[in-house]
Amino acid sequence: MNIQLDFNQKQRQIFEKITISGSKSESNRLLILQKLFPEISIENLSDSDDSIHMQYALSTEIELVDIGHAGTAMRFLTSYFATTEGKKVILTGSERMQNRPIKILVDALQDLGAKITYEDKIGYPPLRILGTKITKEKVQIHGNVSSQYISSLLLIASKLEKGLTIELLGEITSIPYIEMTLSLLHQLGIETKFEGNFIQVFPKKAIEKHLIVVESDWSSASYFYSIVALSEIGSEISLTAYKKNSLQGDSCLAKIYQHFGVETVFQDNSITLKKVKESSSTVLEIDLKNAPDIAQTIAVTCFAEGIACNLSGLHTLKIKETDRLEALHDELTKLGATISVSDKSLHLEKSSNIHKNIKIKTYNDHRMAMAFAPLALKVPIKILNAEVVTKSYQKFWDDMQQVGIEVDELV
């Protein structure tokens, strides 16, 4: 589905309230933990494609499990299946998934004694997994890789006979996502230690009955931060359900978007985003190693507001649904931006012109579609393969229409 986006310019200020589904990151961690500890009940579970794939994979008895584009599911299920005694499965995904590396995680699991082999290219899915009992209790993994590899090991660690100690080699990135996993373990009464470059998870056979309500997804909130940033002063959007003391690294949005004149007001179970002043004209310099998923939104916001930015800490974007750095470079250039990218950074120069009616390619990447949508407040744009948003946000286009963006399907 290809769509045209326009904004009703008569609606100069925006006043809306939006309910956002539960965090995909929290939901997918909890679904694994719920399978290990059936005493867990979950409310406000994410309705994303990724979480739907995860639920299917955890419930099916068939040997070939296809998780599509769901990268989180691929990483978490690899450890889960590998440590489920007697489980036989071939874990595969989309063509892009079969070109996303997983060797670092597989190497770590094999070091522990897991039985995993590659069906095609070494280092990439599909994986043939024979679940086995793990008795080793120590493993090493690089700390500057995707935090999902580390969380994958942490999620199954308490069910191992002796627990697990993970030594993180080198610099540690995406720490908030590691801490999210550890916090969920703590809520269940699982003991952990994180000191220096070592994480220890102690064994736990069972837990008491436990209800966890999933906080709404902060990365989904980023698109509304962008919309408010591009709106008239006085505009407000309220979002539910959010916590001030969030487990999610992307909650740093509240601080970052002060640069764009957006104030975040926390209330009981919601946040209100208010446009209180014009965006700062100074260059935005920020290291996003702990929140790389919001880089696309921030880059597009800067371009739309005519602000230069230097974003660093983006090395993990090379191995996402697409190479997000190259995708940003290509699509922003089409819109008139002067931009350069390296393997871990993005540099955008100040600009004053946005080309109209540009067709934005999404590269099967949900965040490309959603990050560029707020640009419709400035110029009409087209989004190709717009249905890709369901990977993380089922009703995204409905919510865009609610805030005043007109969405029309192109024939």
N, C-alpha and C positions, 0 to 999 in steps of 0.2 A: 504494500500500500504506500503510495506516494501522496504527500499532502502539501497544501499551500497554507501558510500561516500569515495572518494579518492582525493588526490590533485596532480596535475601535477607538480612534483618536478622540472621539467626543467624550469618552470615559477618561477624563484626565487624572483622576485619583482612583485608586483601587482600595476597596474595603471588602475583604472576604474571609471566610473561615473554612479551612480544609482539614479533613481527617486523613492521615497517612497511615498506611499499613505498617505492621511491626517490622523492626529491623531484620533485613535478610541475614546480616552477619550474626546477630544474636540467635535468630530462629534456627539457622543451620547448625550452630553449635549445640543448641538445646535438643534438636532432633536426634543427634548422635547420642547425647547424654541420656535422653529419654529411652533410647533403645538399650543402653547399658544399664540404666536404672529405671525400670518401669514405674517406680513410685512417683515420677515427675509428671505433673500436669502443666500444660502450656496454654496461656491465653494471649490474644492479639498476635497470633502467628503470622508471619509474612505470607502474602498471597502471590509472591513473585514466582516466575517460572522456575527459578533456581530452587526454591524451597519445595515447589511441587515435584520437581525431579528428585530431590532428596527424599521426600516422603515415599515416592514410588520405589526408589532403589532400596530403601530400608524395609519395604513390605513385600516385594516380589520374591518369588521362589525360582524364577527362571535364571539360567546361567549367564545369559548375555544381558548386561545392564548398560543401557545407553543413556547418558545424562546430558546429551545435547551440548549447549554452550556453557553449562554450569561448572565453572572452574572451582568454586568453593566445594561443591559436591564431589568433584573428582579428587581433590586433595584429602578431604575428610573421610570419604568412603574408602580410599586406598588403605589407610591405617585401620579403619574399622573392620573391613573384610579380612585384612591380613592377620588380625588378631582374634578373629571369630573362628574357633576351632571347628574344622570340618567343612567350612564354607568354600564352595568352588564357584568362581565367578570370572567372567571376562568383562572388565570395566572399560567402556569406550565412550566416545562422544562425537561431536560434530567434526568436520574436516579441520576447522580451526583448532579445536581441542586436541586433535591428534598431532598438532604442530606446536603445542604449548608444553614446555619442558616440565618433567616431573622426576628426573633422575636423582636430584638431591634428596628428595623425600624417600624414593625407593631405595637408594643406597643406605640411608639411615635405618630403614626398616629391615633391609637385608642384613645389616650389621647386627641387628637385634636377633636375627634368626628367622625373619619372615621369608615365605616362599612366594616370590613374585618374579615373573618373567615377562619379557616384552614380546608382543605378538608380531610387531613389524619393526619400526625403527627403535634402536636402543636409545633410551632416555625419554621416550614419548609414549602416550597411550596409543593403542589399547594395551591393557595389562591383564595377564592371566594370573590370578591370585588363588592360592590354596591356603585357607586360614589355618593357623597353627598356634600352639601354645608357646608363648614367649616367656623365657625364664631369665634372660639377661636384663640388667637393670640400669645400664649406662650407655649413652650414645652421644655422638658429636654431630653437629650440623652448623653450617655457616649462619651467622646472625643477620647478615645483610641481604638474605634472600626473601622471597615472599613469606610474610608472617603466617600464611595459611599452612605452610609446611610444618612450622613449629607448633601451631595450634592443633594441627592434625594429630601430632604425637601427644600433646598435652591432654587431649580429649579422651584418649584410650588408656592413658598412663595409670590411672587409679585402679583399673581392672586387671592390670598385670600383677602377677604373683608377688613381685617385690616392689611394685611401683616403678618409677623411672626418674633418673637424673639425666638432664640434657645439658651438655656443655655447648654454649653458643660461641662459635669461633669468630674472632674479629669484631667489627662494629655491629651493633644491634640496631636495626631499623624497624619501623612500624610497631614500636613498643606498645602503643595504646591497644592494638588488636591482640597482642599477647596478654596484656593486662585484662582485657575484656574476658578472655578465656579463663584466666586464673580467677577473676572475680566470680564468674558463674560457678566454677568449682567450689569456691569458698561458700557461696550461697547454699550449696548442697551438703556442706559439712566435710568437704574433702580438703585435707591439709596439704599446703604447698609452701615452698620457700623459693624466693627469687633474689639471689644475692650475687652481685657482680655478673659474671657470664654463666652462672649455673642456675638452672631451675630444677627443683625437686618436687615430684608429686608422690605422695604416700599412698599405699594401697588402701582400697575401701571396698568391702564386699557388698554392702547394702546401705541405703540411706532411708531416712524417715520420709513419709509422704510430704510432697513439696509442690506448691503452686507457684509458677513464675509467670508474671505478666511482662511480655516483651515490649520494650520501649519502641516507639516509632523510629523510622530510619532517618538518621541525620543526613546521609548523602542525598536522600530524596528531598530533604528540606533545602538543600543547596540551590535548587532551581528556583525556589520561591525567594530565597535571599537575592538571587540575581534579578528576578522580576521586580522586587521592591527597590533594589539599587537603581534600576533603569526607569523607575516610576517617578511621578511628580512628588514633591515634598508634601507630606501629610498622608501618603498612602500607607495602608496597614494590611497585613495578612496574618491571621492567627492559624496556628498549626497544632494539632493534637496527635499523639500524646507524647510529651517530652519531659525529661527530668533535668534539673540544673546540674546535678552531679551524675552525668551520663557516663556509661561504660564505653561509649563510642568515640573514637579519635576524631571523627568528623565534626564533633560538637565544637571544635575550634572555630567553626564558621562564625559563631557569635562574635568572636574577637576580630577575626579577619575582616568581616564586612563592615566594621566600624570605619574602615578606610573608604567605604562607598557611601557613608552617611546613613547606615542602617543600624538602628538600635534594637537590641533583643530584650524583651520584657518577659521574665519568667513568672508564670502564675501556677495555680495548683497542679495542673496536669497538661499545661500547654505553653506555647511561646507565641508572642506577638511580635512580628517584625515591623518596625516603623521607619519610614524614610524621614529623617529629621533634618538633614542638611545635604548640600551637594557633595559629590565625591571629591576626595582629595586629589589634587593635581600632581602630587609627588609620585615618584616611581614606587611601585609596590615590590618590595624585596622580601621573599618568604621562602623558607625551607619546608617543603611538604613531605618530608620522608615519613612522618607519622600519620599523614592523611592524604596519600596520593590520589585517592578516588575523586577528590574535589578539584583537582588541578584543571580539568577541562572547563568546569563551570567558571572558575576564577579567571582563566585566560580569556574566555568569551566575554565575561563581564568587563574586564579591563579594556578589551578592544571596543566594546560598545560604548564605553564611557570615555574613550580617547585617552586612556591612561597607559603609560609604559609599565611593564612588569618584568621581573627576573625571578622565575620560579625554579627552585633546585630540589634535589632529593627525589627525583622522578624516575630512577632507574627501573623500578618495577613496572612502569607503564609500557615498557617494551614488550612484555610477555602477557599482556591482558588480552581481551577479546580480539583486539587488533593492536598494532603498534601505535599506541595513542599519541605519542609525540609526533610521529610522522603524519598521522591522520589530522591532528590539530594544525600542523604546519600547512598541509595541503589545502584544507578547507578554509582556514583563516586567510591564507594568501588569495584564494578565489574571491573573498569578500573585500580585499583591498588592504589587508594587513601586511606590515613588514615584520617578519618573524623568522627566527632561527632556532634550531633545536640541536642538542647533542644527545648522547646516549642517556643523559640523566638530568637535563635542564632545558628550560624554554626561555627565550628572550624576545619580548614583544616591544616594538617601538611605539611611541605615541602617534596616533593617527586621527584624522578629522573627517574621513570619508568612509562610508559603508556602501558597498555595491548592493543594488536591489535585486530581488527575485533570483538569487543564486541558489542552485540546487546543491544541498548539503548531502554528501555521501555519509552513510552511517557505518559501513564496514562491518555489519553484524554486531555492532557495539551499542548497547542501550544508552550508555552515557554520552555518546556522540550526538544522538538524537535529542536527548533531554537538555544537554548543556547549551545547544544552539537555539533551542526553542525560544528563550527569552529575548533573543535578538528581534523577534517580531514586534516588540514594543518600539523599535527604531525604524525597521524597514520590512517590507514583505519578503519572506523567504520560503523556500521549498525544502522539505525534508524527505529524502528517499528512504524506502523500506522502514517507514515510521513505526510499524508494528513491533519492531525490535524492543521497544520500551517495556514490553511485558516481562522481559527477563527479570526486572526488579520492581516494576511499578505498573500494575495492571491498568489502572484508570488514569494514567498520566494525561492523556489528551482530553479526557472529560474535565479534569481539574484545570487544564490550561484554558478551556472554554469558560469555566466558571470565573476565572480572573480577568476575562475580557479578550483573550486571544481567539480569533476566529480560525477554526480548523476546517478546511474543505479538502475533500479527496480529489486528487487529480486523475483525470481519465487518461 
